[in-house]
Amino acid sequence: MSEGYAIELYFDPALENQVLKTWNVFARRQISTKLINIESRPHITLFSTSSFIDSTKLEPIIKSFSSKQEPIFLSFSSIGTFSNDKNVLFLSLTPSISLLQLQSQLCEALKKENVEIGEEFRVDSWIPFCPVALDVPKSRMAEGFLVLRDLKLPVNGYAMDIGLVEFSPVREVFSFGFGNNLES
């Protein structure tokens, strides 16, 4: 049984590899392997719900949406965590107008299809981030921050694709490249 669904923003191969290297450092140091274990892919979550989503209804909406998008420059410039018990470590983005507009437009497209947007994904409260470690033991959080401090920030790249995943474990339902990819 699915725990939920998420619409995720995916990166160009170079940026994705940078994030995967970080995941592997956390795994080698036995701080956190959850993202690897659930078969996730480096991403920014644009929308998530624990409710059932009819992917056949969403697929044409997201396909059309993605065809109108261009790759978005991303700059991960800081590291962070949330003040809850999930013990997540993440790379934080310098928010750009284009990224904020993309997420806002996606939410509007979903609302038109009567998909409820949770508080954390509303325009005025969404925090864009890329998870690098989940369920970090509280006693290892400081060590996790030290791993992230060793990154040469900022880490830059492009958002190139958007996809719907079912979790957990993560299973990609579909994904689409943005209309005008930078790849040659």
Phi, psi and omega in degrees: 000134181290140173277334181168189182226151177217147171256122188240149177258128183251161190254167172294159185304321182294316179292319178302317179295324177300315180293317179300323177300319179295315177304318182292326175297315178298322180291313180300323181274003179054041176269315179198133176236007189301315181299323177290315183296323180274004176062040177284173177230143178308134189196170166239128179277122179269334184196143177210148178210151173266358178278158176292138175238134175278099185296332179292332177282323182281331186304309180294330179293312182289325177297313179295316179302312183294328181294340181265000184260155172245157177307143182247129177292133179237140176227109175274111190244353179209173180241157181195181175209167176257156181270063175220183184272008182279345178050059178261135170249141184212163169267131182259138181273149163280111186293134177250157177303318183296321178292315180296322177293319179301313182294320179296315179296322177297314180299321177297317179297321179291319179300323179298336179260017178063030174271125182285132180261118179292159183308316185291349179248006176287152186309319185274002180224356182292133177244109180284130179204161176243111180294139176239344177204130178245152177052043178289128177304138183308322181290350182248003182300317180299318178297321177299318177297323178297321176301313182291328178296335179284347177293144176273094181270149005280155172254120186244156176178202184230146167275127188237337187219160175225141182212161175254130177237150171255144180219159003234135007293166182286131174227117179289125178277314174196162172209155181223138174284153176293150187310325187231069184299149178281346183294144181271000000 
